[in-house]
Amino acid sequence: HVLERGKPHERNQIISTIIGSIVQLSQHKFTSNVVEKCLQCGDSTAREMLIKNNIGHGDKNDNLL
C-alpha cells in the first residue's frame, strides 16, 4: 500500500532497504510481490538503482542471468 500510495521518500526508503537482497526476496512467495511493486511504483532513478545493483557479471548473479 505504501509503495502505491505513499510519499516518494517513503517509497525510496523501502527500495533502499531491499537493494542488495532482491535475488533472495524474489524467491519468496510474498516478498516477491514487494520487489515487483518496487519496480512498478518506483521512479526511474529507483528502478535504475534496483536493476544495476542486481544485474552484473559474476557468480553471485547467476540466478538473474
BARO-647263 format. One record per residue: x, y, z of N, C-alpha, C in turn; residue in three letters; chain. Coordinates in Angstrom, 2 decimals, padded with zeros to 5 digits. Example, Ala and Ser with C-alpha at 12.3 -4.5 7.8 and 13.67 -1.06 7.14 Angstrom:
2
+---------+---------+---------+---------+---------+---------+---------+---------+---------+-----+---+
!    n.c1 !    n.c2 !    n.c3 !   ca.c1 !   ca.c2 !   ca.c3 !    c.c1 !    c.c2 !    c.c3 !   r ! c !
+---------+---------+---------+---------+---------+---------+---------+---------+---------+-----+---+
!  013.19 ! -005.69 !  007.80 !  012.30 ! -004.50 !  007.80 !  013.20 ! -003.30 !  007.80 ! ala ! A !
!  012.85 ! -002.25 !  007.08 !  013.67 ! -001.06 !  007.14 !  012.90 !  000.03 !  007.87 ! ser ! A !
+---------+---------+---------+---------+---------+---------+---------+---------+---------+-----+---+
END
This chain:
65
+---------+---------+---------+---------+---------+---------+---------+---------+---------+-----+---+
!    n.c1 !    n.c2 !    n.c3 !   ca.c1 !   ca.c2 !   ca.c3 !    c.c1 !    c.c2 !    c.c3 !   r ! c !
+---------+---------+---------+---------+---------+---------+---------+---------+---------+-----+---+
!  000.83 ! -001.19 !  000.00 !  000.00 !  000.00 !  000.00 !  000.87 !  001.26 !  000.00 ! his ! A !
!  001.93 !  001.25 !  000.80 !  002.81 !  002.42 !  000.88 !  003.52 !  002.64 ! -000.45 ! val ! A !
!  003.89 !  001.57 ! -001.13 !  004.58 !  001.72 ! -002.41 !  003.68 !  002.35 ! -003.46 ! leu ! A !
!  002.40 !  002.04 ! -003.42 !  001.47 !  002.59 ! -004.40 !  001.00 !  003.99 ! -004.06 ! glu ! A !
!  000.71 !  004.24 ! -002.79 !  000.06 !  005.49 ! -002.40 !  000.89 !  006.37 ! -001.48 ! arg ! A !
!  002.05 !  005.88 ! -001.08 !  002.88 !  006.63 ! -000.14 !  003.62 !  007.78 ! -000.78 ! gly ! A !
!  004.28 !  008.53 !  000.02 !  005.08 !  009.66 ! -000.44 !  006.38 !  009.15 ! -001.05 ! lys ! A !
!  006.97 !  009.92 ! -001.94 !  008.21 !  009.48 ! -002.60 !  009.32 !  009.10 ! -001.63 ! pro ! A !
!  009.47 !  009.84 ! -000.54 !  010.55 !  009.49 !  000.40 !  010.27 !  008.17 !  001.11 ! his ! A !
!  008.99 !  007.83 !  001.30 !  008.64 !  006.54 !  001.90 !  008.95 !  005.40 !  000.94 ! glu ! A !
!  008.62 !  005.59 ! -000.33 !  008.94 !  004.59 ! -001.35 !  010.44 !  004.37 ! -001.44 ! arg ! A !
!  011.18 !  005.48 ! -001.47 !  012.64 !  005.38 ! -001.58 !  013.24 !  004.68 ! -000.37 ! asn ! A !
!  012.67 !  004.86 !  000.79 !  013.16 !  004.20 !  001.99 !  012.97 !  002.68 !  001.89 ! gln ! A !
!  011.83 !  002.26 !  001.40 !  011.57 !  000.83 !  001.22 !  012.51 !  000.26 !  000.17 ! ile ! A !
!  012.67 !  000.96 ! -000.94 !  013.53 !  000.48 ! -002.01 !  014.98 !  000.39 ! -001.55 ! ile ! A !
!  015.44 !  001.39 ! -000.81 !  016.82 !  001.34 ! -000.35 !  017.03 !  000.20 !  000.65 ! ser ! A !
!  015.98 ! -000.21 !  001.34 !  016.08 ! -001.32 !  002.27 !  016.25 ! -002.66 !  001.55 ! thr ! A !
!  015.59 ! -002.83 !  000.42 !  015.66 ! -004.12 ! -000.26 !  016.81 ! -004.23 ! -001.26 ! ile ! A !
!  017.45 ! -003.13 ! -001.59 !  018.57 ! -003.18 ! -002.54 !  019.63 ! -004.12 ! -001.97 ! ile ! A !
!  020.12 ! -004.96 ! -002.80 !  021.14 ! -005.92 ! -002.38 !  020.56 ! -007.26 ! -001.98 ! gly ! A !
!  019.26 ! -007.32 ! -001.79 !  018.61 ! -008.58 ! -001.38 !  017.53 ! -009.01 ! -002.37 ! ser ! A !
!  017.50 ! -008.40 ! -003.52 !  016.40 ! -008.66 ! -004.45 !  016.36 ! -010.11 ! -004.91 ! ile ! A !
!  017.51 ! -010.70 ! -005.17 !  017.51 ! -012.09 ! -005.62 !  016.86 ! -012.99 ! -004.58 ! val ! A !
!  017.27 ! -012.85 ! -003.33 !  016.71 ! -013.67 ! -002.27 !  015.22 ! -013.37 ! -002.05 ! gln ! A !
!  014.87 ! -012.09 ! -002.03 !  013.48 ! -011.71 ! -001.80 !  012.57 ! -012.14 ! -002.94 ! leu ! A !
!  013.08 ! -012.16 ! -004.15 !  012.29 ! -012.55 ! -005.32 !  011.92 ! -014.02 ! -005.30 ! ser ! A !
!  012.60 ! -014.80 ! -004.53 !  012.36 ! -016.24 ! -004.49 !  011.31 ! -016.63 ! -003.46 ! gln ! A !
!  010.81 ! -015.69 ! -002.70 !  009.80 ! -015.97 ! -001.68 !  008.42 ! -015.54 ! -002.18 ! his ! A !
!  007.43 ! -016.26 ! -001.74 !  006.06 ! -016.04 ! -002.22 !  005.55 ! -014.62 ! -002.01 ! lys ! A !
!  005.72 ! -014.08 ! -000.81 !  005.14 ! -012.77 ! -000.51 !  006.11 ! -011.62 ! -000.77 ! phe ! A !
!  007.37 ! -011.80 ! -000.46 !  008.31 ! -010.70 ! -000.68 !  008.57 ! -010.46 ! -002.16 ! thr ! A !
!  008.31 ! -011.46 ! -003.00 !  008.45 ! -011.23 ! -004.44 !  007.44 ! -010.19 ! -004.91 ! ser ! A !
!  006.30 ! -010.12 ! -004.25 !  005.30 ! -009.10 ! -004.59 !  005.82 ! -007.70 ! -004.24 ! asn ! A !
!  006.56 ! -007.59 ! -003.16 !  007.13 ! -006.30 ! -002.75 !  008.17 ! -005.85 ! -003.78 ! val ! A !
!  009.01 ! -006.79 ! -004.20 !  010.02 ! -006.46 ! -005.22 !  009.35 ! -006.00 ! -006.50 ! val ! A !
!  008.31 ! -006.69 ! -006.90 !  007.57 ! -006.32 ! -008.11 !  006.97 ! -004.92 ! -007.99 ! glu ! A !
!  006.38 ! -004.62 ! -006.85 !  005.79 ! -003.29 ! -006.62 !  006.85 ! -002.20 ! -006.63 ! lys ! A !
!  008.02 ! -002.51 ! -006.09 !  009.11 ! -001.52 ! -006.10 !  009.49 ! -001.18 ! -007.54 ! cys ! A !
!  009.54 ! -002.18 ! -008.39 !  009.87 ! -001.94 ! -009.79 !  008.75 ! -001.19 ! -010.51 ! leu ! A !
!  007.52 ! -001.47 ! -010.14 !  006.38 ! -000.81 ! -010.79 !  006.17 !  000.62 ! -010.31 ! gln ! A !
!  006.30 !  000.84 ! -009.02 !  005.92 !  002.12 ! -008.43 !  007.09 !  003.07 ! -008.20 ! cys ! A !
!  008.29 !  002.56 ! -008.26 !  009.45 !  003.43 ! -008.04 !  009.66 !  004.36 ! -009.22 ! gly ! A !
!  010.31 !  005.48 ! -008.97 !  010.62 !  006.38 ! -010.07 !  011.76 !  005.80 ! -010.89 ! asp ! A !
!  012.11 !  006.45 ! -011.98 !  013.12 !  005.90 ! -012.88 !  014.48 !  005.74 ! -012.21 ! ser ! A !
!  014.82 !  006.64 ! -011.30 !  016.09 !  006.53 ! -010.58 !  016.10 !  005.30 ! -009.67 ! thr ! A !
!  015.02 !  005.07 ! -008.98 !  014.92 !  003.91 ! -008.09 !  014.98 !  002.61 ! -008.88 ! ala ! A !
!  014.27 !  002.56 ! -009.99 !  014.30 !  001.35 ! -010.83 !  015.71 !  001.09 ! -011.35 ! arg ! A !
!  016.37 !  002.15 ! -011.76 !  017.73 !  002.01 ! -012.27 !  018.67 !  001.47 ! -011.18 ! glu ! A !
!  018.53 !  001.99 ! -009.96 !  019.35 !  001.50 ! -008.84 !  019.09 !  000.02 ! -008.57 ! met ! A !
!  017.82 ! -000.37 ! -008.56 !  017.48 ! -001.76 ! -008.31 !  018.08 ! -002.69 ! -009.35 ! leu ! A !
!  017.96 ! -002.29 ! -010.59 !  018.46 ! -003.13 ! -011.67 !  019.98 ! -003.18 ! -011.68 ! ile ! A !
!  020.63 ! -002.05 ! -011.55 !  022.09 ! -002.02 ! -011.59 !  022.71 ! -002.76 ! -010.42 ! lys ! A !
!  022.09 ! -002.73 ! -009.27 !  022.63 ! -003.42 ! -008.10 !  022.45 ! -004.93 ! -008.17 ! asn ! A !
!  021.61 ! -005.42 ! -009.06 !  021.33 ! -006.84 ! -009.07 !  021.63 ! -007.55 ! -010.37 ! asn ! A !
!  021.92 ! -006.83 ! -011.41 !  022.34 ! -007.46 ! -012.65 !  023.77 ! -007.02 ! -012.91 ! ile ! A !
!  024.61 ! -007.99 ! -013.01 !  026.01 ! -007.70 ! -013.24 !  026.70 ! -008.94 ! -013.74 ! gly ! A !
!  027.97 ! -008.95 ! -013.61 !  028.75 ! -010.08 ! -014.07 !  029.40 ! -010.73 ! -012.87 ! his ! A !
!  029.30 ! -012.03 ! -012.81 !  029.90 ! -012.75 ! -011.70 !  029.02 ! -013.88 ! -011.23 ! gly ! A !
!  029.58 ! -014.69 ! -010.37 !  028.89 ! -015.88 ! -009.89 !  027.68 ! -015.58 ! -009.03 ! asp ! A !
!  027.71 ! -014.48 ! -008.29 !  026.60 ! -014.20 ! -007.36 !  025.33 ! -013.80 ! -008.07 ! lys ! A !
!  025.38 ! -013.49 ! -009.35 !  024.20 ! -013.06 ! -010.09 !  023.68 ! -014.14 ! -011.04 ! asn ! A !
!  024.12 ! -015.38 ! -010.86 !  023.68 ! -016.45 ! -011.73 !  022.17 ! -016.63 ! -011.72 ! asp ! A !
!  021.53 ! -016.36 ! -010.60 !  020.07 ! -016.52 ! -010.53 !  019.35 ! -015.60 ! -011.50 ! asn ! A !
!  019.88 ! -014.42 ! -011.74 !  019.23 ! -013.48 ! -012.65 !  019.64 ! -013.68 ! -014.09 ! leu ! A !
!  020.89 ! -014.04 ! -014.31 !  021.38 ! -014.21 ! -015.67 !  020.82 ! -015.46 ! -016.29 ! leu ! A !
+---------+---------+---------+---------+---------+---------+---------+---------+---------+-----+---+
END
